[in-house]
Amino acid sequence: MTLLNATNLSKYYGAELIFHDVSFQIARGEKVAIVGMNGAGKSTLLRMIAGYETPDSGSLSLARGTRVAYLAQETRFSGDLTLWQEMEAALAEIHHWRAELAALETRLADTSAPDWEAVMERYGELSARFEHAGGYEIEHRIERTLHGLGFRPEQFHQRMGQFSGGQKTRAALAAALLSDPDLLLLDEPTNHLDMQALEWLEQFLRTWDGTLVVVSHDRYFLERVTKRTLEISFNRLEDYPGSYEKYLALKAERMERRLKEYQAQQAFIARTEEFIRRYKAGQRAREAKGREKRLERLKREQLLDRPKEAAKLRVALDSQLRSGELVLRLDGLVVGYQGPRGEGKTLLRADDLTIRRGERVGLLGPNGCGKTTLLRTLIGQLPPLQGAARFGHEVRVGYYAQGHDVLEWNNTVLDEVLRVAPSLGEGPARNLLARFLFTGDDVFKRIADLSGGERSRVALAQLTLLPGNLLLLDEPTNHLDIDAREALEAVLKEYTGSILFVSHDRYFIDTLADKLWIVEQGRIKQFAGNYSEYMAAQNAAPPAPAPKAAEPKAAPAKPARPDDAERAKQRRLAALEAEVTALEQDLARLSSELDAASQARDVSRLTALGAQYAELERLLAEKYAQWEQLAA
């Protein structure tokens, strides 16, 4: 049964054509991916299906009564409600059914009522719907969904205003899943999810019986979840059945066939034109004239365009300086957040780890476990809490920052390249930027006005200019479309230096890593292989034995009661720690808002948020100073 029908859709933004004459149908229960380069119109099409955009021409219709849930890349929540309250709001329809069932039960008590049978029929119908939607286990569903997407129980009753932008996106995803719609529309749902949450989401969507349309650059996710791919390319839509890998194969076959058809037609045109030129004035002039008319009709009605291929990133990385065999050793290294007296929160510990020349190591772990902190410690931005990181002979480090915080936002794209390589010159710099798809006046755009994907390309261009033989890469595929990710993978596979990288892109990890460092319970363990090999080993491993019951121990002696002054001091220290935690959460929230304002190119909001961020940093330093003075 058809759930969604789109016919001849076209969309412009001003004079810019986004897509034209797009038609497709989606049946109930299908799981469909929408793919394409950044800016191709994927999110626009999804918003159109959700009813937030209208086509300039064409029509789009949903089956009567279809319930739709839509997850956008940017989410909005009231800061006053708690996470749990927002989840309950997503289940408002089920709460309404529960109230109606209670009312129907009251009416059913009067068996002599003339409409008793009609009420009973409605009760049975509604009860079945209520049960199918999980109405009898609402609380358990909320707990299971929030836990699956990485929320801890102590966060369930926090107000939404305390969460970061990434946490709010996960909350919006949870609300969309809990609403149990007929049609689920997801725009980049794997952003902000760690590996465990990704696995949970994939399992949920594979077994869910609704209809899914998803925009994503996560190839691993698409392969495991979707069974059909719609590609938007050069303002048109191409439809491919099967999984993501099947889509790639069919696309290559389709491109090869179209190229052969185009070349055959061009060869036919060339032969015909040569015949006309040779015989149009001779004995075969009549035949030549006939061929000329047929050729004109072919060019007018049946001329094939050369198949187009999107411009590709052309990245080049070269580790000209050869390092020693031992590139990096972590010896009892402890990293985390350091307080004013050197105390702080430990995030992870690396007891004895090494990277050797040519190794490509993927650093994996849940969000907030310290992966970025480790990289920042290695480049000297943060001091270690304990231990040491030692680089080998002739090691030169190139660093790619996840948040693009190495970029000067008021500079132009061209300025940024010349800043890291002043001797390069404008001509060579523009040639380099063209390889990263910045051509013409694009090089004069300000960094603050770029999209996330464009900033990623600037940072990668800078990385190619640094003479490194050890690359430290923090989420290098973030904001990149699939073509750009594949180009980056290809160049990193040929790179002869060593790489330590953080990524949630499992396809990227599988392609690149020959060794993994996995953060578990604050420590790093090693695995020889890529992500798929690691998961296969995990699934094949026998379950860990249940822990033995601890021997009962004698109760410890009751400590001496501290005096009133000491108790007051401890209370004040605890209060300061709570204030520091709240300020750090506010800084994380503002950081996400700064990123959103940057993507929206809202300069006035960027300025205002920047001032707030600076004030919060000042307050945080003040609280740290108070804590140091009190703890002394």
C-alpha angles and dihedrals in degrees: 000000000000113000099174130028122187119183128188095331118185129179134187131183101205106309094338115104112220099179137339137207094357115174131172143136129220121203125216111276097019121137108212132183124208111205137172143118121304108281094022093119103260096133090041091057091047091050088049091055089047091053097247094110131040125214119242087224137001130044139268124193137177127207112268114276095014111161111215131197118190128194112196125196089247118047133198125207133169107253092219101065122077124240090254092050091052090052091050089050088057087057094051092122092055090049088052090051090049091054092047092050090053090051091048091051089056091051092047090061088074100071092176094062112119092229094047094115093049090049090049091051091050090047093053092046094048094042091055091049091046092051094046090053091053094251094152092059104038096140093047091049092052092048093047094048096046092047091047091054093050106265119141121224091247088060095055094088099037117117115255091238089069094059127092122241092261092051091050090053090053089049091052089051090051091050091050092051093046092052088068096212128187089235122032117195115193125184110198094331094173094064110112094014122122122216096271093050091046091054091048093049092049092051091048094050094044091057097036112105098211130096118272131196112179136180111206144147090202102109095185090054093047092050092052099041114027130068101187134039130209111194122197109205131158091354093304135098125233120194121212126180122218136032127328093267089050089051091055092051094046092046091053091048092048092049092049092049093048092048091052091048091049093048092047091051092047090051090050091050091050092050092047093048090050091051091050092048092049101044108025092101100034139069091296094052092118091054090046090052091052092050090049091056092048090048092051090051091049092051090047099045111015108027111139122221119227107260109260125228123197118249109265131219108251104204122178123189123177128179096203094170112070114222128213120272092261108059104172137004124189109202115187089324116177119187133185143106113322122213126213093273096044094264118117148132115304112222103176143353129214111193105181118349131150139189117204129202112291096012119136111206125189116208110210134179144117122297112281096019094120106265095132090040089057092053092047089050091051093054093046099252090119129030118237116250090219140350127019146270112218124195121210131237116309093355114161118188127218115191130200113193120213096220094043087239090150089069122094102229097204092054124092121243090257092048091054094055092047090047092065094036108029093169094056097087129219098274097053090040091056090047089053092049091051087062086058091050097259106130136159114350091354088090090064095057115115117246089235090060096052128100120245091260093051091050089051090055092050091051091049090050089054091049091058090058095055115089097230131153093182115054120199106194123185111198094325094176096056111122092005119123120231096266091052091048091052091050091050092048091051094053094043091052089057094044110114097203128079127275135201110184141174116213143151090198101106093188089055091047092050092050097046115024124089092171135027132211106201121195111218124167092342097311133094119234125186131233126184106225143035132294098275091048090049092051091048090052091048092051092047095049117100115248116271113260116259112261116258117250110263117249111252111257131205113263110261118249112270108258120240113268111252118232122258095262092054092048090051090050092051091048091051091048090051090049091050091050089052090050091049091051091050092049091050090051090050090051090051090050092049090048090058091046090051089053091049092048089050092052089048089049090230101159096179091052090046089055093048094046091046090056091049090049092052091049092050091050088052091051091047091053089049092052091048089052091050090049091050092050093048094044093049 
